[in-house]
């Protein structure tokens, strides 16, 4: 075989590998536990810190590790913040979240199971029942 055909074959195989790898990355929807995003906020500032806040319900409340993984899989921007609040499915949960604290009505605090936060320096924290 000619060297240029071997080179084309190698480049094609590498490209196929990149595409398959990119399409097979895990996403929050792949996790067990019945996660459902019910509210989301993202500020419109694309030149400064991006603030993302999510309210998510979970069907299986014993899946602490999956809750943390869910938070880790959520989008995060360098020097931005990402917060994910987890609530019990079929219980009251916020339908809107806001950038200023409190991020949702105080009466919903008792339904919050956990919160995942990634700060400005990309340090992640996960706390069970932080608002009880």
C-alpha positions in Angstrom: 0.0 0.0 0.0 1.2 3.5 -0.7 2.2 5.7 2.3 -0.4 8.3 1.5 -3.2 5.8 1.7 -1.8 4.5 5.1 -1.6 8.1 6.3 -5.2 8.8 5.2 -6.4 5.5 6.8 -4.6 6.5 10.1 -6.1 10.0 10.1 -9.6 8.6 9.3 -9.3 6.1 12.2 -8.1 8.8 14.6 -11.0 11.1 13.5 -13.5 8.3 14.0 -12.1 7.6 17.4 -12.4 11.3 18.4 -16.0 11.4 17.3 -17.0 8.2 19.1 -15.3 9.3 22.2 -17.0 12.8 22.1 -20.4 11.3 21.6 -20.0 8.7 24.4 -19.2 11.1 27.2 -21.5 10.8 30.2 -24.2 13.4 30.9 -26.4 14.1 33.9 -29.3 12.3 32.1 -27.3 9.1 32.1 -27.2 8.8 35.9 -29.6 6.6 37.8 -31.8 8.2 40.4 -34.5 10.0 38.3 -32.9 13.4 38.1 -35.0 16.2 36.6 -34.1 19.9 36.2 -37.0 22.0 37.3 -35.5 25.5 37.5 -32.3 27.1 36.1 -30.7 30.6 36.1 -27.7 31.8 34.1 -26.7 35.4 34.0 -26.3 37.0 30.6 -22.8 38.4 31.4 -20.4 36.7 28.9 -17.5 39.0 29.8 -17.4 38.4 33.6 -18.2 35.6 36.0 -20.9 33.3 34.8 -23.4 32.4 37.5 -25.4 29.2 37.1 -28.0 28.0 39.6 -30.1 24.8 39.2 -32.9 23.2 41.1 -33.1 19.5 40.4 -35.5 16.9 41.7 -34.4 13.3 42.4 -36.6 10.3 42.7 -34.1 8.1 44.7 -33.0 10.1 47.7 -30.4 7.6 48.8 -28.2 8.3 45.7 -25.8 10.8 47.3 -22.9 9.8 45.1 -24.9 10.3 42.0 -26.1 13.7 43.2 -22.5 14.7 43.6 -21.7 13.3 40.1 -24.7 15.2 38.7 -23.2 18.4 40.0 -19.8 17.6 38.6 -21.3 17.0 35.1 -23.1 20.4 35.1 -21.5 23.2 33.0 -19.0 25.4 34.7 -17.0 28.4 33.4 -13.6 29.4 34.7 -14.0 32.1 37.3 -17.8 31.4 37.4 -20.0 29.7 39.9 -22.3 26.7 39.6 -24.8 25.7 42.3 -27.1 22.7 42.1 -29.9 22.3 44.7 -31.4 18.9 45.0 -35.0 18.4 46.0 -37.3 15.3 46.6 -39.3 14.4 43.5 -43.1 14.8 44.0 -42.5 17.3 46.9 -42.5 21.1 46.7 -39.5 22.4 44.7 -38.7 25.8 43.2 -39.9 26.5 39.7 -37.7 29.6 39.5 -34.3 30.4 41.0 -32.6 33.8 41.2 -29.0 34.9 41.4 -29.3 36.6 44.8 -29.6 34.7 48.0 -31.9 33.2 48.9 -32.0 31.6 45.5 -35.5 30.2 46.1 -38.3 30.8 48.6 -37.3 30.0 52.2 -40.3 27.8 52.7 -38.7 25.3 50.3 -35.6 24.9 52.4 -36.9 21.9 54.3 -37.3 20.0 51.0 -33.7 20.6 49.9 -31.7 17.4 50.2 -28.3 18.6 49.3 -26.4 21.3 47.5 -23.4 21.0 45.1 -21.3 24.1 44.5 -18.3 24.8 42.3 -16.8 28.2 43.1 -14.7 30.8 41.3 -11.5 28.8 41.6 -13.3 25.5 40.5 -13.3 24.1 44.0 -16.2 21.8 44.4 -18.2 21.1 47.5 -21.2 18.8 48.2 -23.2 19.1 51.4 -26.1 16.9 52.4 -29.2 18.7 53.9 -27.4 22.1 54.1 -30.5 24.1 54.8 -32.4 22.1 57.5 
